[in-house]
């Protein structure tokens, strides 16, 4: 289980590992509020990305994440919300 927050860098790495990147897209730029569709990631690529996140972080993401998280910022927030739900409270 991850103890660190999920970051945009984590998302970029997973996107590149799972789906690569369109040569016309600069993932190193400010993409937080750019819709995945504009970044050339379609639903199948996002499904693969969610699966990789689930396996790597030991969480289960709701199907709504795929339909509601239209931007990297929204995806990072959704993953961090799920991680917070599964992290045991400090004693």
C-alpha positions as CSV (number, residue, x, y, z in Angstrom):
1,X,0.0,0.0,0.0
2,X,1.3,3.4,-0.9
3,X,2.2,5.8,1.9
4,X,3.0,8.7,-0.4
5,X,0.4,10.8,-2.2
6,X,-0.2,10.0,-5.8
7,X,1.3,12.8,-7.9
8,X,1.1,14.1,-11.5
9,X,4.6,12.6,-12.0
10,X,3.2,9.2,-11.0
11,X,0.3,9.6,-13.4
12,X,2.6,10.7,-16.2
13,X,4.9,7.6,-15.6
14,X,1.9,5.3,-15.6
15,X,0.4,6.8,-18.7
16,X,3.7,6.5,-20.6
17,X,4.2,2.9,-19.4
18,X,0.7,1.8,-20.4
19,X,-0.2,3.8,-23.4
20,X,2.8,5.8,-24.5
21,X,2.4,9.4,-25.7
22,X,1.4,11.0,-28.9
23,X,4.5,12.6,-30.4
24,X,2.6,15.9,-30.6
25,X,1.9,16.0,-26.9
26,X,4.3,17.4,-24.3
27,X,3.5,15.7,-21.1
28,X,6.3,17.7,-19.4
29,X,4.2,20.9,-19.9
30,X,1.4,22.1,-17.7
31,X,-1.2,19.5,-18.4
32,X,-3.0,19.3,-15.1
33,X,-6.2,20.9,-16.5
34,X,-5.9,19.6,-20.0
35,X,-8.5,17.0,-20.9
36,X,-7.2,13.5,-21.5
37,X,-8.8,13.6,-24.9
38,X,-6.7,16.7,-25.9
39,X,-3.7,14.7,-24.7
40,X,-4.7,11.9,-27.1
41,X,-5.7,9.4,-24.4
42,X,-8.9,7.7,-25.2
43,X,-11.0,5.6,-22.9
44,X,-9.1,2.4,-23.5
45,X,-5.8,4.1,-22.5
46,X,-7.5,5.5,-19.4
47,X,-8.9,2.0,-18.5
48,X,-5.4,0.6,-18.8
49,X,-4.0,3.5,-16.7
50,X,-6.6,2.9,-13.9
51,X,-5.8,-0.8,-13.9
52,X,-2.1,0.0,-13.5
53,X,-2.8,2.4,-10.7
54,X,-5.0,-0.2,-8.9
55,X,-2.3,-2.9,-9.1
56,X,0.5,-0.6,-8.2
57,X,-1.2,1.1,-5.3
58,X,-3.4,-1.7,-4.1
59,X,-6.7,0.2,-4.4
60,X,-9.9,-0.2,-6.3
61,X,-11.1,2.8,-8.3
62,X,-14.8,3.4,-8.9
63,X,-15.9,3.1,-12.6
64,X,-17.0,6.8,-12.2
65,X,-13.3,7.8,-12.1
66,X,-13.1,6.9,-15.8
67,X,-16.1,9.0,-16.7
68,X,-15.7,11.9,-14.3
69,X,-11.9,12.4,-14.2
70,X,-11.5,14.3,-17.5
71,X,-8.2,15.9,-16.6
72,X,-4.9,14.7,-15.0
73,X,-5.7,16.9,-11.9
74,X,-9.1,15.2,-11.5
75,X,-7.5,11.8,-11.8
76,X,-4.7,12.6,-9.3
77,X,-7.4,13.9,-6.8
78,X,-9.6,10.8,-7.3
79,X,-6.6,8.5,-6.7
80,X,-5.5,10.4,-3.6
81,X,-9.1,10.4,-2.2
82,X,-9.2,6.6,-2.6
83,X,-5.7,6.3,-1.1
84,X,-6.9,8.3,1.9
85,X,-10.0,6.1,2.3
86,X,-7.7,3.0,2.5
87,X,-4.9,4.4,4.7
88,X,-5.3,3.4,8.3
89,X,-5.5,6.2,10.8
90,X,-2.4,6.9,12.8
91,X,-2.6,5.6,16.3
